[in-house]
Amino acid sequence: MRIALSFLLTVPVATSSAVQAFRPITEEVPRFSSLMSTNPDAPGDSTRQDDLRHSPASTRIVGGAEVANINDYPWMGRLRIKVKKGEALCGATMVSPDIAISAGHCFSEALGANETPQSVKVDLGHLDADASDAQGTTFTAQGWKFGTSLMNDDWAVVRLTSPLPMTSYVKLPQDTTLDHAAQFRALGWGKTSYTGPLAKKLRYVDLPYVKPGSEKCNEYIDNFICAGNGTLATCGGDSGGPLLAPGPGGPNSTSPQEWTLVGTTSWNYACGSRDKTPGRYLRLSKYLPTIKKAITELGGTMPQS
């Protein structure tokens, strides 16, 4: 059962603290984004809600640990896409003062036919992303572009309304060299197991690289990097978050500006719990021309490679 790493959450209007997690939208390809519906009685919800329950579910970190200091990852953000049904939640990574990279299915799975987002925002600067509103560190986007195929172009580019005064950003890859790093690091606020709860604070996990063409990494290998196993994985709610290649000193000695964004969390099989299969992360080196074109068309600041 192929599962995309988005996750569907419903928060009843009367009791916003009660959160119900639904199964992935399609049992074939569950996603890693999260859809939080705040209006379950809206017209047409019964049909669309059923469709959403069967779509790929976003993931959270499995087998990792809580991040101790957000200053280690100042560019890590949570993407919030407000739609008629509520809010889709995904990971996002700032690569320049006004550009964040995420996953296309975070948009395409949340939006209804001919629907456009009511708003798109990025939370930054907190281990507990829910604190961003209170702290004034939620930033509004003025434009976005995204691919619409989970398996073929699962990328998204978001441009903020105003550039941020940050000093550290993740680099984009120059070529495919870092696609084959021995170990990667992933970040997210996703589930801690396939059937477990969502993480309240940002978590990280170090994932082993899995060679393409192997028994557990033999699908869409040109489009995705395979990483992780049954005990180390991303899970529902982690969609769109970063897959990072460390600097020369390894993951524990890499400064914020030394990380390279080689992938974004996309999909896997039951968060790695089925036969210890690795997760799939969009191979950004392949999509760099498309992503850079989108940044130019949005009028954003081109990131460093």
C-alpha positions as CSV (number, residue, x, y, z in Angstrom):
1,M,0.0,0.0,0.0
2,R,1.7,3.1,-1.2
3,I,1.1,6.0,1.1
4,A,1.6,9.7,0.5
5,L,2.7,11.6,3.5
6,S,-0.1,14.1,4.0
7,F,-2.5,13.7,6.8
8,L,-6.2,14.7,7.3
9,L,-7.2,16.3,10.6
10,T,-10.6,17.7,11.5
11,V,-11.0,20.2,14.3
12,P,-14.7,20.7,15.2
13,V,-15.6,24.3,15.4
14,A,-17.2,24.0,18.9
15,T,-14.2,22.2,20.4
16,S,-11.0,23.2,18.5
17,S,-8.9,21.3,21.0
18,A,-10.4,18.0,19.9
19,V,-8.4,16.7,16.9
20,Q,-9.5,13.6,15.0
21,A,-7.0,12.0,12.6
22,F,-8.4,10.2,9.6
23,R,-6.9,7.4,7.5
24,P,-4.9,8.4,4.3
25,I,-7.1,9.6,1.4
26,T,-6.2,6.9,-1.0
27,E,-4.9,3.6,0.3
28,E,-2.7,3.4,-2.8
29,V,-0.8,6.6,-2.3
30,P,-1.3,8.2,1.2
31,R,0.2,11.7,1.5
32,F,2.2,13.6,4.1
33,S,0.4,16.9,4.3
34,S,-2.2,17.7,6.9
35,L,-5.7,19.1,6.3
36,M,-7.3,20.6,9.3
37,S,-11.0,21.2,8.6
38,T,-12.7,23.9,10.7
39,N,-16.0,23.8,8.9
40,P,-17.2,20.1,8.7
41,D,-20.8,21.2,7.8
42,A,-19.9,23.3,4.8
43,P,-21.9,22.5,1.6
44,G,-20.4,19.6,-0.3
45,D,-18.2,18.5,2.5
46,S,-19.6,14.9,2.6
47,T,-18.3,14.1,-0.8
48,R,-15.0,16.0,-0.7
49,Q,-14.3,14.8,2.9
50,D,-14.6,11.2,1.8
51,D,-12.2,11.8,-1.1
52,L,-9.8,13.4,1.3
53,R,-9.9,10.6,3.7
54,H,-8.5,8.3,1.0
55,S,-5.7,10.6,-0.2
56,P,-2.0,10.3,0.8
57,A,-1.3,11.4,4.4
58,S,1.4,13.7,5.6
59,T,4.0,12.2,7.9
60,R,5.7,12.9,11.1
61,I,9.1,11.9,12.3
62,V,9.5,8.2,13.2
63,G,12.5,7.2,15.3
64,G,14.0,10.6,15.7
65,A,14.2,13.2,18.5
66,E,12.9,16.6,19.4
67,V,15.0,19.6,18.1
68,A,16.5,21.4,21.1
69,N,17.2,24.8,19.6
70,I,15.3,26.3,16.6
71,N,18.4,28.4,15.9
72,D,19.9,25.2,14.5
73,Y,17.3,25.3,11.8
74,P,16.1,28.9,11.5
75,W,14.9,28.4,8.0
76,M,12.5,25.6,8.9
77,G,8.8,26.6,8.5
78,R,5.3,25.2,8.6
79,L,3.2,26.0,5.6
80,R,-0.4,26.9,6.2
81,I,-2.8,26.8,3.2
82,K,-6.3,28.1,4.1
83,V,-9.1,26.6,2.0
84,K,-12.9,26.4,2.3
85,K,-12.7,23.3,4.5
86,G,-10.0,24.6,6.9
87,E,-6.3,24.6,6.7
88,A,-3.7,22.3,5.1
89,L,-0.5,22.0,7.1
90,C,2.9,21.0,5.7
91,G,6.6,21.6,6.1
92,A,8.5,24.3,4.2
93,T,12.1,25.4,3.9
94,M,13.2,29.0,3.4
95,V,15.9,29.0,0.7
96,S,16.1,32.8,0.3
97,P,14.7,35.9,2.0
98,D,11.3,35.5,0.3
99,I,11.2,32.0,-1.1
100,A,10.1,28.8,0.6
101,I,10.1,25.3,-1.0
102,S,7.5,22.6,-0.1
103,A,5.5,19.8,-1.8
104,G,3.0,20.3,-4.6
105,H,0.5,17.8,-3.1
106,C,0.1,20.1,-0.1
107,F,-1.7,22.4,-2.5
108,S,-3.3,20.0,-4.9
109,E,-4.8,17.7,-2.3
110,A,-6.2,20.5,-0.2
111,L,-7.9,22.4,-3.1
112,G,-11.3,21.6,-4.6
113,A,-12.0,21.8,-8.3
114,N,-11.3,25.4,-9.5
115,E,-10.6,26.5,-6.0
116,T,-7.7,28.8,-5.0
117,P,-6.3,29.2,-1.5
118,Q,-7.9,31.9,0.6
119,S,-4.5,32.5,2.1
120,V,-1.1,31.0,2.3
121,K,1.2,31.6,5.3
122,V,4.5,30.3,6.7
123,D,5.2,30.0,10.4
124,L,8.9,30.4,11.4
125,G,11.1,30.7,14.4
126,H,9.5,28.3,16.9
127,L,9.9,24.6,17.9
128,D,6.1,24.7,18.6
129,A,4.7,26.0,15.4
130,D,1.4,26.9,17.1
131,A,3.3,29.6,18.9
132,S,4.0,31.6,15.8
133,D,0.7,33.4,15.7
134,A,1.1,34.7,19.2
135,Q,4.7,35.7,18.6
136,G,4.0,37.5,15.4
137,T,6.2,35.2,13.3
138,T,3.6,34.1,10.8
139,F,4.4,35.5,7.3
140,T,1.9,35.9,4.5
141,A,2.6,34.7,0.9
142,Q,1.8,36.8,-2.1
143,G,2.3,34.1,-4.7
144,W,2.9,30.4,-5.2
145,K,3.4,27.8,-8.0
146,F,3.3,24.0,-7.7
147,G,3.3,20.8,-9.6
148,T,0.1,18.7,-9.7
149,S,1.4,15.1,-10.0
150,L,2.5,13.4,-6.8
151,M,4.7,11.0,-8.8
152,N,6.1,13.3,-11.5
153,D,6.4,16.9,-10.2
154,D,5.6,17.1,-6.5
155,W,7.2,20.5,-5.9
156,A,5.9,23.9,-4.7
157,V,7.4,27.3,-4.5
158,V,6.0,30.0,-2.2
159,R,6.9,33.7,-2.3
160,L,6.4,35.8,0.8
161,T,5.0,39.3,0.6
162,S,8.1,40.8,2.2
163,P,11.7,39.6,2.4
164,L,12.8,38.3,5.8
165,P,15.9,39.7,7.6
166,M,17.4,36.2,8.1
167,T,21.1,35.5,7.9
168,S,21.1,31.8,7.2
169,Y,19.3,29.8,4.4
170,V,19.5,26.3,3.1
171,K,21.4,25.9,-0.1
172,L,20.0,24.2,-3.2
173,P,22.1,21.5,-4.8
174,Q,24.5,22.3,-7.6
175,D,24.2,18.9,-9.2
176,T,23.3,15.3,-8.3
177,T,26.4,14.6,-6.1
178,L,24.7,15.0,-2.8
179,D,21.7,12.9,-3.9
180,H,23.9,9.9,-2.9
181,A,25.0,11.1,0.6
182,A,25.4,8.2,3.0
183,Q,23.0,9.9,5.5
184,F,20.4,12.6,5.3
185,R,18.5,14.6,8.0
186,A,14.7,15.2,7.8
187,L,12.6,17.6,9.9
188,G,8.9,17.9,10.6
189,W,6.0,18.1,13.0
190,G,4.5,14.9,11.6
191,K,3.3,11.7,13.3
192,T,5.7,9.7,15.4
193,S,4.4,6.4,14.0
194,Y,1.9,5.3,11.3
195,T,-0.9,5.0,13.9
196,G,0.6,7.4,16.5
197,P,0.0,11.0,17.4
198,L,1.3,14.2,15.8
199,A,4.3,15.7,17.3
200,K,3.8,19.0,19.2
201,K,7.4,20.2,18.8
202,L,9.7,20.0,15.8
203,R,11.6,16.8,15.4
204,Y,14.5,15.5,13.3
205,V,15.6,12.1,12.2
206,D,18.8,10.9,10.4
207,L,18.0,8.7,7.5
208,P,20.3,6.2,5.7
209,Y,20.5,6.5,1.9
210,V,18.9,3.6,-0.1
211,K,20.4,2.9,-3.5
212,P,17.9,3.2,-6.4
213,G,17.2,0.0,-8.3
214,S,17.3,-2.1,-5.1
215,E,14.4,-4.2,-4.1
216,K,12.9,-1.5,-1.8
217,C,13.7,1.4,-4.1
218,N,12.6,0.5,-7.6
219,E,9.7,2.9,-8.4
220,Y,10.0,6.4,-10.0
221,I,13.7,6.4,-9.1
222,D,14.5,9.2,-11.4
223,N,12.1,11.5,-9.6
224,F,12.8,10.6,-6.0
225,I,15.6,9.9,-3.5
226,C,15.0,6.9,-1.2
227,A,16.0,7.2,2.4
228,G,15.1,5.6,5.7
229,N,13.8,2.2,6.9
230,G,11.1,0.8,9.2
231,T,12.5,2.5,12.4
232,L,13.8,5.7,10.9
233,A,11.2,7.6,8.7
234,T,9.1,10.6,8.1
235,C,5.3,10.1,8.5
236,G,1.9,11.8,8.2
237,G,2.3,15.6,8.5
238,D,5.9,15.9,7.4
239,S,5.0,16.5,3.7
240,G,6.9,19.3,2.1
241,G,9.5,19.3,4.8
242,P,13.3,19.1,4.0
243,L,15.5,16.2,3.2
244,L,19.0,17.6,4.0
245,A,22.5,16.6,3.1
246,P,25.0,17.6,5.8
247,G,28.2,19.5,5.5
248,P,31.7,17.8,5.6
249,G,31.6,17.3,9.3
250,G,28.4,15.2,9.3
251,P,24.9,16.0,10.6
252,N,25.9,16.9,14.2
253,S,28.6,19.4,13.1
254,T,26.7,21.2,10.3
255,S,25.9,24.9,10.8
256,P,22.5,26.2,9.6
257,Q,24.0,27.6,6.4
258,E,25.9,24.4,5.5
259,W,22.9,22.2,4.9
260,T,21.8,21.5,1.3
261,L,18.2,20.9,0.5
262,V,18.4,17.8,-1.7
263,G,14.7,16.7,-1.4
264,T,11.3,17.4,0.0
265,T,9.1,14.8,1.9
266,S,6.6,13.2,-0.5
267,W,5.4,9.7,0.1
268,N,6.1,6.2,1.4
269,Y,4.5,2.9,2.4
270,A,2.8,3.1,5.9
271,C,5.6,5.4,7.2
272,G,8.2,2.7,6.6
273,S,6.3,0.1,8.8
274,R,5.6,-2.2,5.8
275,D,8.7,-4.3,5.1
276,K,11.0,-1.5,6.3
277,T,10.6,0.3,3.0
278,P,12.3,3.7,2.6
279,G,10.5,7.1,2.2
280,R,10.4,8.9,-1.1
281,Y,11.7,12.5,-1.3
282,L,11.4,14.6,-4.4
283,R,14.8,14.8,-6.1
284,L,15.3,18.5,-6.3
285,S,18.4,18.3,-8.5
286,K,16.2,17.1,-11.3
287,Y,13.6,19.9,-10.8
288,L,16.0,22.8,-10.3
289,P,15.3,24.4,-13.8
290,T,11.5,24.2,-13.1
291,I,11.9,25.6,-9.6
292,K,14.2,28.4,-10.6
293,K,11.8,29.3,-13.4
294,A,8.9,29.4,-10.9
295,I,11.0,31.7,-8.6
296,T,11.7,34.1,-11.5
297,E,8.0,34.2,-12.5
298,L,7.0,34.9,-8.9
299,G,9.5,37.7,-8.8
300,G,11.3,36.1,-5.8
301,T,15.0,36.2,-4.7
302,M,17.0,33.4,-6.3
303,P,18.6,31.1,-3.7
304,Q,22.2,30.2,-3.3
305,S,23.4,26.8,-4.7
